[in-house]
Amino acid sequence: MDAIERFLSRPTAKPYRSKDLEASETPFLNANGHLDFAPNDLENPKNWSKPRRWYITIVGVFLVVNATFASSSPSGCLEGISSTFGVSVEAAGLVITLFLLGYCAGPLFWAPLSEFYGRRFFFYISFIGYFAFNFLCAFANNFAALLVGRFITGTFASAALSNTPGVLADIWGPIERGNAMAVFSMMTFVGPSLGPVVSGFLQLKEDWRWNFYVLLWLAGFTMLLMFTLPETLPSIVLLNKARRLRRLKIPGYENVLAPVEATDRTLKGIFKVALLRPWIILIDPISLLVAVYLSVVYTLLYMLFTIYPIVFQQKRGWNSGVGELPLIGAVIGACLGGIVVFINSARDKRRMLAGIRSRAEDRLPIAMLGGIIFPVSMFFFAWTGEYNSVHWIVPTIAGVLLSNSYLMYAASALAANTICRSACGAAAPLFTQYMFDALGVGGGGSLIGGVACLLAPIPFIFYKYGEPIRVKSPFAPTPQEEGRGSTAEEKREEGEEAREEERGEGDLEKEVDVRRPSSDSSDGNMLPERDSTARLTANAGEEGNHEEARKKEIDV
């Protein structure tokens, strides 16, 4: 029974501990007397082993791939949908538009619910719902049923896009988080780029329904992995631990509370903030300009799924399968952009270990480079795609640069307004064909490139003036006065975290084991004395309460 309990402890984020061992430990309390993570506590998601954290990251990325792959996959078989239901190809494009509108609606309630109840169960609920309603899409007997199914699946799939970045923030520190977010950003481009390639070949050999069969197979495999996800939200992990400790009835800690239990937060209050804050934040100049920039880039992403068939199928006469293959160039570009972000994160880590103070604006050089590459590659793609005499590899290479620039900017600005971005992307399939019919590939692409030129100075402006703008912003996390010390303290903690990662997870676990006395000790307590004393004193010092800290140490 104990072995089964240990196995099932993974999804609940409980480490491998028997009930007797946990009961023999003295709970660690913060300065307010609430349950907290002890120093190097293995139950803290940021202290889990690196393989376990990367496994959670990969499973989260798989969930994102399902959502992004499904968003664009019908674009390769719109003609089949059109002929089956007797609608125009433009009307068939609504299957993409409504899915992306689900992206807009979903985060408004998935994100607040996950912050209140935890992330794990809403991954379960949303992904099972996505899987179930894909059956409605696959077996729809009329066009209305297909559109309803697409909107509902988009709403359920959006949970992965809104919750996965939160999971990454839960388990990774500020430095390593850059690498995990780079993988997440790559999948937001790789998934939509691969979708039309698969559906294009299915359109040739089978019919459009097979596109949804593939989505069901992919979702079924991912669901098996999803059920292994643990709870990662620190407040809920502490809540679960507090409930376990109360059941154990440890003397003196029968009524121990987690910090979240001592607050008066309500689900109504969280929803109020979640529904109002996105629109209030748009008043902030940084959020507004970043949202505008990423909305344009995201619109282009979904325009590409119409532009590529124009360039390679309508102009060059390729079939629906081969005509989508150049989108693989966009996948390569996204991977190259991810490598650039990985290299930049490694550089930031070295700077942090060297004690060099960094600003939020120091992450912008990648976005500045992406801001230059974006319009250049757009003009390059437009005018090489305009003429059939130009070899097909040339516009494909331009597509590599285009997706590369997208990722380099997006990875530096993930906090942009998701609703605006998804709404603009949802509109793209409705006007792209008409726009390029009227202006041609060269003219239509030049229009997009011109808009990109107007937006290119944004990251440069933020790099120079971002800090004073953030100081004046009510939404910026940085203090108004550099000398207050909170920023320096934060940087010190990040530096210590970086050094912990350098030492390796094996050393961390050894350190915890060395401090923990054996379970058969006379008093039955297992408290890491030096670290607990330091943590208690530090917490009390922050409150100006050294005497209270000493009393707690004596009591323990």
ABEGO torsion letter per residue (X at the ends): XAAAAAAAAAAAGBBBBBAAAAAABBBBBBAAGBBBBBBGBAABAAABBAAAAAAAAAAAAAAAAAAAAAAAAAAAAAAAAAAAAGBBAAAAAAAAAAAAAAAAAAAAAAAAAAAAAEAAAAAAAAAAAAAAAAAAAAABABAAAAAAAAAAAAAAAAAAAAAAAAAAAAABBAAAAAAAAAAAAAAAAAAAAAAAAAAAAAAAABBAAAAAAAAAAAAAAAAAAAAABBBABAAAAAAAAAAAAAAAGBBGAAABBBAAAABABBAAAAAAAAAAAAAAAAABAAAAAAAAAAAAAAAAAAAAAAAAAAAAAAAAGBBAAAAAAAAAAAAAAAAAAAAAAAAAAAAAAAAAAAGBBBBAAAAAAAAAAAAAAAAAAAAAAAAAAABAABBAAAAAAAAAAAAAAAAAAAAAAAABBAAAAAAAAAAAAAAAAAAAAAAEAAAAAAAAAAAAAAAAAAAAAAAAAAAAAAAABAABABBABAAAGAAAAAAAAAAAAAAAAAAEAAAAAAAAAAABBBAABAAGBBBBAAAAAAAAAAAAAAAGBAAAAAAAAAAX
